[in-house]
Amino acid sequence: MPGRRSRDLRNESRFDVVRAVYSSTTPTRQELVAATGLSFATVSNIVNELISVGMLVEASREDSNGGRPRSPGGASPRRGSQSLILVP
């Protein structure tokens, strides 16, 4: 059996983020990092990708205590329920 490729890891990471979003109300990227165990950069890239295809939406920014303002997000209401099928 061949080893996993970077595409396989990317698909697994994307699925982990989507699952975490759908199991929460409006998670921030930091909350998605905690839920998935992925790096902040990986979560941020996946979230931006899912926003660009209309699967996620970003809510208004929250106030910050000195760092970057947080942006909670969630599943796009226009997309309804989604089925994510990953084909190798």
Order of alpha helices (4+ residues) and beta strands (2+ residues): alpha-alpha-alpha-beta-beta
